[in-house]
Amino acid sequence: MFSPESDPSRHITQASHSPSTPETFDFTTPDIAHITRADFQNIYEPAEDTFLLLDALQTECQFLRERKPLMCLEVGSGSGVVSTFAAQMLGNKTFYLCTDINSKAAHITKQTGSENNVNLNPLLADLASPLLDRIAGHVDLLLFNPPYVVTPPEEVGRPGTKAGIEASWAGGKDGREVIDRLLPCIPRLLSPSGVFYMVVLKENRPNEIAKMLIEQNMEASVILSRRCGVEFLAILRFVRKY
């Protein structure tokens, strides 16, 4: 289990997936041939963390399809690969919203959806701030690959400033400055059956993140974890506790 703290069992459980699952799901990574090298100077290029999140969603495909999500929100969509993958997996009965603080990322997210025959609805926004009142309690699937890298605070993307590519990875102290701004919004955004998936780095102190949401009547599980070069990453899943 992904367990950077001394007693991980207090907060995060390991998700189990039955080997006798009646269906096997196999989806290809969305086509991003339309994105140029010059584009990747301005937006986050899909990397190991992206593919770990895609693998986790594929692992969770049956679980998600059974919930029949009507609204998916990705916060920080970057290239649009994750929302496009989710749309290919879940189909067109789900409405796909995407936000990014980077205008180039919002534009390319739309292109990525179109190039892969899915309809994404990107919005230039700081996290989910302009959407909170309108979609509170309606998000069935929430996706977040945050800027989690530990960096000096001055590198973190800020509302009201022009965001460059550094906003896609710079997380400030403990890689948590952006994460900690979104976490209080999660219980408000999610529908009663909503599911929240996020990428975390060991240095982000995942058990502390889990504890914050568990205190808001949520359950935390690790879906996948993987060492990617010098980074140890995991995908956390949160659902409401009943």
Steps between C-alpha positions, in 0.01 A plus 500: 500500500603858441601589852737792555384560855571288802147361533329507161223259597337773704380687194553331161394149402617301199222463243430143392394400152364153447690286248165350399370828358252397230628749242855589399542860392783605272516856374770671296665825601332791321666628183700818564673524161343846454704639792834636381835523675444875514167441678679293763712802582181649644295207629575188700601205284342169605751315717522216751252663739250544216528137395470378858169688526383349169593153625307563822190611311518191282529286813191676636300483176232259618467679835449831320263368234281350769467848654378645168667841541318793342766765563878472496724788605876500444687772684821593317441322171830588330504314168149360552622141485343392831152637431514364145589156636217520753257599224609210279450268795167632631330623184299804397229484765748671734563877479872576512618827656869591515675795662850635468667821605702497176310628194713292262415186696128577483525545122696178446268304731214583263711396202596169660138413560405591144788303348379194694130548424392597849346825619693673778399834648811685619483814710783741580481501878692479825424149627118476524438844648255642240301176493445432869158656538367361171614138522520440874372153581485395134851375415494122465864463394771746604854466363807687622862456398626798698824693491655284773874561465669659802622842381564849635164667569564775244482244217141402577233620255283770656150622416504824305847443353595368159563128544783329314602139491656520847147526643445140389759354736603758763333409829691719743564383856460120524343519153176583678422866437260439210372168636405658831296769323282243324453245779241701699285519185485124437211408734303795368556411133433127513156350448381244758654222290790711374857369473819708524832378359825687551870447436729538801872492558653342808627843609142636497425304820204302360375383839460860608302568182285195568440606860373840386232338283422217740409770751245612239335154506693351209690173451847481344656219298817451298412378151852473356849603602821497303860619514566728205870586492572686823130554574268263686147572383156370592141548393264562790127444476248671727130420537242603754462282807155359568 
